[in-house]
Amino acid sequence: MSTEIRVPTLGESVTEATVATWFKKPGDAVAVDEMLCELETDKVTVEVPATAAGVMGEIVAAEGDTVGVDALLATIVEGSRAGGAPAKAAPATAPAGDKSINVMVPTLGESVTEATVSTWFKKVGDTVAQDEMLCELETDKVSVEVPSPAAGVLSEITAPEGSTVDASAKLAVIGGASAPAGTAPAAAAPVVSTGGKDVEDAPSAKKAMAEAGISRDAVTGSGRDGRIMKEDVAKALASVPAASVAPVAAPRAPVSADDASREERVKMTRLRQTIAKRLKESQNTAAMLTTYNEVDMTEVMALRKEYKDLFEKKHGTKLGFMSFFTKACCHALREVPEVNAEIDGTDVVYKNFVHMGIAAGTPSGLVVPVIRDADAMSFSDIEKAIAEKGKRARDGKLSMAEMQGGTFTISNGGVYGSLMSSPILNPPQSGILGMHKIQDRPMAINGQVVIRPMMYLALSYDHRIVDGKGAVTFLVRVKEALEDPRRLLMDL
């Protein structure tokens, strides 16, 4: 009797995922709830547990495959290893007879139709183990490693280095002569101890801890028997001071052999690849330009200080600066509608509404949840929406629908201490406002030098449809509204 392992529900509006890692191989013994594989979507990582104990049977969806909800991933043959696994559950390190298996180009990603074979790690006649890397492909956006679908001998290479292949091309052939038993990995991921000791943390959690540079002792596990899950790492990171988190790696430079031996190479998550792709596409597509101004935050800070306690008591949420900036932008967008528009082919689409994107940093990367019809919302509604979306973003629970459809974006680099920066457009939007650190500076006011809390503002815009006059006017209107917030209340 066998049990089917299928793709679980991935979250609202998420319809597909990529098989990132298999922790078991055919023939391995598995326990109930032991993690079999890890799936990645554009937002979160999902681990798939075993629903029954037994022996790992057939793996239907290999690493790198894109699968839909409820798609068949693998089968588990129920019963113990001691009782003998059925023939179909035997390890893939012993293909029968002279059977050959084609090595095909894996899924390359959305809208990517071809790749170049950059490097072959094996040559014809070499013995290969299942999942051993055969070659590396390069696309315009990412590099893709191609693992061996089975153990055997590399009998033919049909796409040599330097050749261009399409998304459905054959790369090589694995012959039927099996690899020696010792060439396959000796064991899969450690099994969780049934005695409650030596608990194996979730692989995605270990990866997240390594990337963030925090120790296991700093994370409290919420899984079975204290097992650390990925969301536990995200919660721990939210409470860790920024100085204790490992810095982001600098662009790669040539390294010595000694340094290379001390490096660790970690594959980019699908979310990080998506972020990289969209940002680069934005730079390559839009005629991006940035204009700057500064705003005196005295009046906003005074108004907030005066009413923040009463505001929180009445509305049940804190009064921050983001609602003021959101309101100011909505007013400015009415006067300069091209900043709230987008290009569609040879048409300009003007939006008679504001779906405001609020950029939020998370342990996995920058995401931009969208507050719909922000122009029709009150200060309290905006603050509640920002707080709720921000929490869902940090917990990795945003749906794809919640990050689509934005017409304009606000990015607050000031919370990290940024004094000045040029934000990148979030396509297909034509404008993004960058907020920065509030810093006391000497200013000349009515012929007198006084200290004022100042903030630099940056508006990046698509010069294809937004002229310099419109961009400057927009930023001046935002500045005016913030320096005299009564204008917001009177819709001026």
C-alpha positions as CSV (number, residue, x, y, z in Angstrom):
1,M,0.0,0.0,0.0
2,S,1.3,3.4,-0.9
3,T,0.5,7.0,0.3
4,E,0.5,9.9,-2.1
5,I,2.4,13.1,-1.1
6,R,0.8,16.2,-2.7
7,V,1.5,19.9,-2.8
8,P,-0.3,21.5,0.2
9,T,-2.3,24.7,0.1
10,L,0.3,27.5,-0.6
11,G,-1.7,30.5,0.6
12,E,-4.3,32.8,-0.8
13,S,-4.0,33.4,-4.6
14,V,-0.7,31.4,-4.8
15,T,-1.1,28.7,-7.4
16,E,2.3,27.3,-7.9
17,A,5.7,26.6,-6.3
18,T,9.2,25.4,-7.1
19,V,10.6,22.2,-5.6
20,A,13.7,23.6,-3.9
21,T,15.2,20.6,-2.0
22,W,14.4,16.9,-1.4
23,F,15.6,15.7,2.0
24,K,14.9,12.1,1.2
25,K,15.7,9.8,-1.7
26,P,13.8,6.7,-2.9
27,G,14.4,3.8,-0.6
28,D,14.9,5.9,2.6
29,A,12.9,5.1,5.7
30,V,10.6,8.0,6.8
31,A,8.7,8.7,9.9
32,V,5.3,10.4,10.3
33,D,5.7,14.2,10.1
34,E,9.4,14.0,9.0
35,M,10.2,16.6,6.4
36,L,10.4,15.2,2.9
37,C,11.0,18.3,0.8
38,E,10.9,22.1,0.7
39,L,8.9,24.2,-1.8
40,E,9.5,27.9,-2.6
41,T,6.9,30.4,-3.8
42,D,7.5,34.1,-4.6
43,K,6.8,34.9,-0.9
44,V,7.3,32.0,1.4
45,T,9.0,28.6,1.9
46,V,6.7,25.6,2.5
47,E,7.9,22.4,4.0
48,V,6.1,19.2,3.1
49,P,6.0,16.5,5.9
50,A,5.4,12.8,5.5
51,T,1.8,11.9,6.2
52,A,2.6,8.2,6.9
53,A,5.6,6.1,8.0
54,G,7.2,3.8,5.6
55,V,9.8,3.8,2.8
56,M,10.2,6.6,0.3
57,G,8.9,5.4,-3.1
58,E,8.9,7.4,-6.3
59,I,9.8,11.1,-6.5
60,V,7.5,12.5,-9.2
61,A,8.5,16.2,-9.0
62,A,12.3,16.7,-9.1
63,E,14.2,19.6,-7.6
64,G,13.7,22.7,-9.8
65,D,10.3,21.5,-11.1
66,T,7.4,24.0,-10.9
67,V,4.2,22.4,-9.4
68,G,0.7,23.5,-8.8
69,V,-1.5,23.1,-5.7
70,D,-2.4,19.4,-5.0
71,A,0.1,18.2,-7.6
72,L,1.7,14.8,-6.9
73,L,5.2,15.1,-5.4
74,A,6.0,11.6,-4.4
75,T,4.8,8.3,-2.9
76,I,5.5,6.6,0.4
77,V,5.4,2.8,0.5
78,E,3.9,2.0,3.9
79,G,5.8,-0.5,6.1
80,S,9.3,-0.7,7.6
81,R,12.6,-0.9,5.8
82,A,13.3,-4.2,7.6
83,G,10.3,-5.8,5.9
84,G,11.8,-5.0,2.5
85,A,10.8,-2.2,0.3
86,P,8.9,-3.0,-2.9
87,A,11.0,-2.9,-6.1
88,K,9.6,0.4,-7.2
89,A,10.8,2.0,-3.9
90,A,14.4,0.8,-4.4
91,P,17.0,3.5,-4.4
92,A,17.5,5.2,-7.8
93,T,21.2,4.3,-7.6
94,A,20.6,1.0,-9.4
95,P,18.7,1.5,-12.6
96,A,17.9,-1.8,-14.2
97,G,19.4,-3.2,-17.4
98,D,20.4,-0.7,-20.1
99,K,17.6,1.8,-19.4
100,S,18.6,5.4,-20.3
101,I,17.2,8.6,-18.9
102,N,17.2,12.0,-20.7
103,V,18.4,15.0,-18.9
104,M,16.2,17.9,-19.8
105,V,16.4,21.7,-19.3
106,P,14.6,22.5,-16.0
107,T,12.1,25.2,-15.5
108,L,13.9,28.5,-16.2
109,G,11.4,30.9,-14.7
110,E,8.6,33.1,-15.8
111,S,9.0,34.5,-19.4
112,V,12.5,32.9,-19.8
113,T,12.5,30.8,-23.0
114,E,16.2,29.9,-23.5
115,A,19.5,29.5,-21.7
116,T,23.2,29.0,-22.5
117,V,25.1,26.0,-21.3
118,S,28.0,27.6,-19.4
119,T,29.8,24.7,-17.7
120,W,29.7,20.9,-17.7
121,F,30.9,19.4,-14.4
122,K,30.9,15.9,-15.8
123,K,32.2,14.4,-19.1
124,V,31.0,11.4,-21.1
125,G,31.8,8.2,-19.4
126,D,31.7,9.6,-15.9
127,T,29.7,7.9,-13.2
128,V,27.1,10.1,-11.6
129,A,25.0,9.8,-8.5
130,Q,21.4,10.9,-8.3
131,D,21.1,14.7,-7.7
132,E,24.8,15.2,-8.4
133,M,25.2,18.5,-10.4
134,L,25.9,17.8,-14.1
135,C,26.0,21.3,-15.6
136,E,25.2,24.9,-15.2
137,L,22.9,27.0,-17.4
138,E,22.8,30.8,-17.7
139,T,19.9,33.0,-18.6
140,D,19.5,36.7,-18.8
141,K,18.5,36.7,-15.2
142,V,19.8,33.8,-13.2
143,S,22.2,30.8,-13.3
144,V,20.5,27.4,-13.1
145,E,22.2,24.2,-11.9
146,V,21.0,20.9,-13.5
147,P,21.1,17.8,-11.2
148,S,21.2,14.3,-12.4
149,P,17.7,12.7,-12.4
150,A,19.1,9.3,-11.6
151,A,22.4,7.4,-10.9
152,G,24.3,5.9,-13.8
153,V,26.8,6.8,-16.4
154,L,26.8,10.0,-18.5
155,S,26.6,8.3,-21.9
156,E,26.0,11.4,-24.1
157,I,26.1,15.2,-24.0
158,T,23.7,16.7,-26.6
159,A,24.3,20.3,-25.6
160,P,27.9,21.2,-25.3
161,E,29.3,24.3,-23.4
162,G,28.4,27.5,-25.2
163,S,25.3,26.2,-26.9
164,T,21.9,27.9,-26.6
165,V,19.0,25.7,-25.6
166,D,15.3,26.3,-25.4
167,A,13.1,25.5,-22.4
168,S,12.3,22.0,-23.6
169,A,15.7,20.9,-24.9
170,K,17.5,17.7,-24.0
171,L,20.9,18.2,-22.5
172,A,22.3,14.8,-22.0
173,V,21.6,11.1,-21.5
174,I,22.2,9.0,-18.4
175,G,23.0,5.4,-19.4
176,G,21.8,2.3,-17.6
177,A,25.2,1.3,-16.0
178,S,24.6,2.1,-12.4
179,A,27.0,4.0,-10.2
180,P,28.7,2.1,-7.4
181,A,26.7,2.1,-4.2
182,G,29.2,4.2,-2.4
183,T,28.9,7.1,-4.9
184,A,25.4,8.0,-3.7
185,P,24.9,10.1,-0.6
186,A,25.2,7.7,2.4
187,A,22.2,9.2,4.1
188,A,19.5,11.8,3.8
189,A,18.8,14.5,6.4
190,P,18.9,13.2,10.0
191,V,15.7,11.8,11.3
192,V,14.0,13.4,14.2
193,S,14.6,11.3,17.3
194,T,11.3,9.8,18.7
195,G,12.7,10.2,22.2
196,G,12.4,14.0,22.1
197,K,16.2,14.6,22.1
198,D,18.5,15.6,19.3
199,V,15.6,17.4,17.5
200,E,16.5,18.2,13.9
201,D,15.5,21.8,13.0
202,A,13.7,22.6,9.8
203,P,16.2,22.9,6.9
204,S,14.7,26.3,5.9
205,A,15.2,27.5,9.5
206,K,18.8,26.4,9.5
207,K,19.4,28.2,6.2
208,A,17.7,31.4,7.5
209,M,19.8,31.3,10.7
210,A,23.0,30.9,8.6
211,E,22.1,33.8,6.3
212,A,21.2,36.1,9.2
213,G,24.2,35.2,11.3
214,I,22.3,34.3,14.5
215,S,22.8,31.3,16.7
216,R,20.3,28.5,17.4
217,D,20.3,29.6,21.1
218,A,18.8,32.9,20.1
219,V,15.7,31.3,18.6
220,T,12.8,29.6,20.4
221,G,11.4,26.7,18.5
222,S,7.6,26.3,18.1
223,G,7.6,23.0,16.2
224,R,7.2,19.5,17.5
225,D,9.6,18.7,20.4
226,G,10.9,22.3,20.2
227,R,11.9,22.1,16.5
228,I,12.8,25.5,15.1
229,M,10.7,26.5,12.1
230,K,11.4,29.3,9.6
231,E,8.8,31.6,11.1
232,D,10.6,31.2,14.5
233,V,13.7,32.6,12.9
234,A,11.8,35.6,11.5
235,K,10.3,36.4,14.9
236,A,13.8,36.2,16.5
237,L,15.3,38.5,13.8
238,A,12.6,41.1,14.6
239,S,13.9,41.3,18.1
240,V,17.6,41.2,17.3
241,P,19.5,44.5,17.2
242,A,20.5,45.4,13.7
243,A,24.2,45.5,14.7
244,S,24.2,41.8,15.6
245,V,22.9,40.6,12.2
246,A,25.5,39.6,9.6
247,P,26.0,42.3,6.9
248,V,24.9,41.8,3.4
249,A,27.7,40.4,1.2
250,A,29.5,42.7,-1.2
251,P,29.6,42.1,-4.9
252,R,31.8,39.0,-5.6
253,A,35.5,39.7,-6.4
254,P,38.3,37.3,-7.3
255,V,39.4,35.3,-4.2
256,S,42.4,33.2,-3.4
257,A,42.2,29.4,-3.0
258,D,42.5,29.7,0.7
259,D,39.7,32.2,1.0
260,A,37.5,30.1,-1.3
261,S,37.8,27.1,1.0
262,R,36.3,29.2,3.8
263,E,33.4,30.5,1.8
264,E,29.8,29.2,1.8
265,R,27.7,29.3,-1.3
266,V,24.0,29.5,-0.8
267,K,21.5,29.5,-3.7
268,M,19.3,32.6,-3.9
269,T,15.7,32.1,-2.8
270,R,13.0,32.5,-5.4
271,L,11.9,35.7,-3.6
272,R,15.3,37.2,-3.8
273,Q,15.6,36.2,-7.5
274,T,12.2,37.8,-8.2
275,I,13.3,41.0,-6.4
276,A,16.6,41.1,-8.4
277,K,14.8,40.5,-11.7
278,R,12.1,43.2,-11.1
279,L,14.6,45.9,-10.0
280,K,16.8,45.3,-13.0
281,E,13.9,45.2,-15.4
282,S,12.8,48.6,-13.9
283,Q,16.2,50.1,-14.6
284,N,16.3,48.7,-18.1
285,T,12.8,49.8,-19.0
286,A,12.0,53.2,-17.4
287,A,13.7,56.5,-18.1
288,M,14.3,56.9,-14.4
289,L,15.2,60.2,-12.9
290,T,15.1,61.4,-9.3
291,T,14.3,64.9,-7.9
292,Y,14.9,66.0,-4.3
293,N,13.5,68.4,-1.7
294,E,13.5,68.7,2.0
295,V,10.7,69.1,4.5
296,D,10.6,70.7,7.9
297,M,8.9,68.1,10.1
298,T,8.2,70.6,13.0
299,E,4.4,70.9,12.5
300,V,3.8,67.2,11.9
301,M,5.8,66.2,14.9
302,A,4.0,68.8,17.1
303,L,0.6,67.6,15.9
304,R,1.5,64.0,16.4
305,K,2.8,64.7,19.9
306,E,-0.3,66.6,20.9
307,Y,-2.9,64.0,19.7
308,K,-1.1,60.6,19.7
309,D,-2.4,59.5,23.0
310,L,-6.0,60.5,22.3
311,F,-5.7,59.0,18.8
312,E,-4.6,55.7,20.1
313,K,-7.2,55.7,22.8
314,K,-10.0,56.3,20.3
315,H,-8.8,54.3,17.3
316,G,-6.8,51.5,19.0
317,T,-3.8,52.1,16.8
318,K,-0.7,54.4,17.1
319,L,-0.4,57.6,15.1
320,G,2.8,57.5,13.0
321,F,4.3,59.6,10.3
322,M,3.2,57.2,7.4
323,S,-0.4,58.3,7.5
324,F,0.7,61.9,7.1
325,F,2.9,61.0,4.1
326,T,0.2,58.8,2.6
327,K,-2.4,61.6,2.8
328,A,0.1,64.2,1.4
329,C,0.9,61.9,-1.5
330,C,-2.7,61.3,-2.3
331,H,-3.4,65.0,-2.4
332,A,-0.4,65.6,-4.6
333,L,-1.3,62.8,-7.0
334,R,-4.7,64.5,-7.7
335,E,-2.8,67.6,-8.9
336,V,-0.2,65.7,-10.8
337,P,-2.0,62.6,-12.1
338,E,0.8,61.5,-14.5
339,V,2.8,60.4,-11.4
340,N,-0.1,58.0,-10.6
341,A,-0.2,56.7,-14.2
342,E,1.5,53.9,-16.1
343,I,2.5,53.1,-19.7
344,D,0.7,50.3,-21.5
345,G,2.3,49.9,-24.9
346,T,1.7,53.2,-26.6
347,D,-1.1,54.3,-24.2
348,V,-0.8,56.1,-20.9
349,V,-3.3,54.8,-18.3
350,Y,-4.3,57.4,-15.7
351,K,-5.7,56.0,-12.4
352,N,-8.6,57.8,-10.8
353,F,-7.8,56.1,-7.5
354,V,-4.7,55.6,-5.3
355,H,-3.6,52.0,-4.4
356,M,-0.6,52.9,-2.2
357,G,2.3,50.5,-2.0
358,I,4.2,50.7,1.3
359,A,7.6,49.1,1.1
360,A,8.4,46.8,4.0
361,G,11.6,45.1,5.0
362,T,11.4,41.4,6.0
363,P,13.9,38.8,6.9
364,S,13.5,37.4,3.4
365,G,13.7,40.6,1.5
366,L,11.8,43.8,0.6
367,V,8.1,43.4,-0.2
368,V,5.5,46.0,-1.1
369,P,2.0,45.4,0.3
370,V,-0.7,47.6,-1.3
371,I,-3.3,49.6,0.6
372,R,-6.2,49.9,-1.8
373,D,-8.1,53.2,-2.2
374,A,-5.9,54.9,0.2
375,D,-7.1,58.3,-1.1
376,A,-10.6,57.5,0.4
377,M,-9.3,56.4,3.8
378,S,-9.0,58.3,7.1
379,F,-5.8,58.7,9.1
380,S,-6.8,55.9,11.5
381,D,-7.8,53.5,8.6
382,I,-4.4,54.1,7.0
383,E,-2.5,53.5,10.2
384,K,-4.4,50.3,10.9
385,A,-3.9,49.0,7.4
386,I,-0.1,49.8,7.5
387,A,0.3,48.0,10.8
388,E,-1.7,44.9,9.7
389,K,0.1,44.7,6.3
390,G,3.5,45.2,7.9
391,K,2.9,42.4,10.4
392,R,1.7,40.0,7.7
393,A,4.8,40.9,5.6
394,R,7.2,40.1,8.5
395,D,5.4,36.8,9.2
396,G,5.6,35.8,5.5
397,K,1.8,35.6,5.2
398,L,1.1,38.2,2.5
399,S,-0.8,36.8,-0.5
400,M,0.3,37.7,-4.1
401,A,-3.0,39.7,-4.5
402,E,-2.0,41.9,-1.6
403,M,1.2,42.9,-3.4
404,Q,-0.3,43.6,-6.8
405,G,-2.1,46.6,-8.3
406,G,-0.3,49.4,-6.6
407,T,-0.3,52.8,-8.4
408,F,2.3,54.6,-6.4
409,T,4.8,53.5,-3.7
410,I,6.3,55.0,-0.5
411,S,9.6,53.7,0.8
412,N,10.9,54.7,4.3
413,G,14.6,54.2,4.4
414,G,14.8,56.6,7.3
415,V,13.8,53.8,9.8
416,Y,17.2,52.3,9.0
417,G,19.1,55.6,9.3
418,S,19.3,56.6,5.6
419,L,20.0,60.3,5.1
420,M,19.7,60.3,1.3
421,S,19.0,57.8,-1.4
422,S,17.4,57.4,-4.8
423,P,14.6,54.8,-4.7
424,I,14.1,52.5,-7.7
425,L,10.7,52.4,-9.4
426,N,8.3,49.5,-8.7
427,P,7.1,48.7,-12.3
428,P,4.8,49.4,-13.9
429,Q,4.4,52.4,-11.6
430,S,5.7,55.8,-12.6
431,G,6.6,57.2,-9.2
432,I,8.0,56.3,-5.8
433,L,8.7,58.6,-2.9
434,G,11.7,57.9,-0.7
435,M,11.5,59.1,3.0
436,H,14.6,59.5,5.0
437,K,16.0,60.1,8.5
438,I,14.7,63.1,10.5
439,Q,17.8,65.1,11.5
440,D,18.1,68.3,13.4
441,R,19.8,70.9,11.2
442,P,20.4,74.7,11.3
443,M,18.0,76.5,9.0
444,A,17.6,80.1,8.1
445,I,14.0,81.1,9.1
446,N,13.0,84.7,8.7
447,G,16.6,85.9,8.8
448,Q,17.3,83.8,11.9
449,V,19.3,80.6,12.2
450,V,17.2,78.0,14.1
451,I,17.4,74.3,14.6
452,R,14.7,72.4,12.8
453,P,13.9,68.6,12.4
454,M,14.5,68.2,8.6
455,M,13.9,65.3,6.3
456,Y,15.2,64.8,2.7
457,L,12.6,63.6,0.3
458,A,13.4,61.9,-3.0
459,L,10.9,61.3,-5.9
460,S,12.1,58.8,-8.5
461,Y,9.8,59.0,-11.6
462,D,9.5,57.7,-15.2
463,H,10.6,60.6,-17.4
464,R,8.8,59.0,-20.3
465,I,5.5,60.3,-19.0
466,V,6.4,62.5,-16.1
467,D,8.1,65.8,-17.0
468,G,10.4,67.6,-14.7
469,K,7.8,70.3,-13.9
470,G,5.3,67.7,-12.8
471,A,7.8,65.8,-10.6
472,V,9.0,69.0,-8.9
473,T,5.4,70.2,-8.5
474,F,4.4,66.9,-6.9
475,L,7.3,67.0,-4.4
476,V,6.6,70.7,-3.5
477,R,2.9,69.8,-2.8
478,V,4.0,67.0,-0.5
479,K,6.4,69.4,1.3
480,E,3.7,72.0,1.7
481,A,1.1,69.6,3.1
482,L,3.6,68.2,5.6
483,E,4.9,71.6,6.7
484,D,1.3,72.8,7.2
485,P,-0.7,69.6,8.0
486,R,-3.9,71.7,8.4
487,R,-4.0,71.7,4.6
488,L,-4.6,67.9,4.7
489,L,-7.6,68.3,7.0
490,M,-9.1,71.0,4.7
491,D,-8.3,69.2,1.5
492,L,-6.1,72.1,0.2
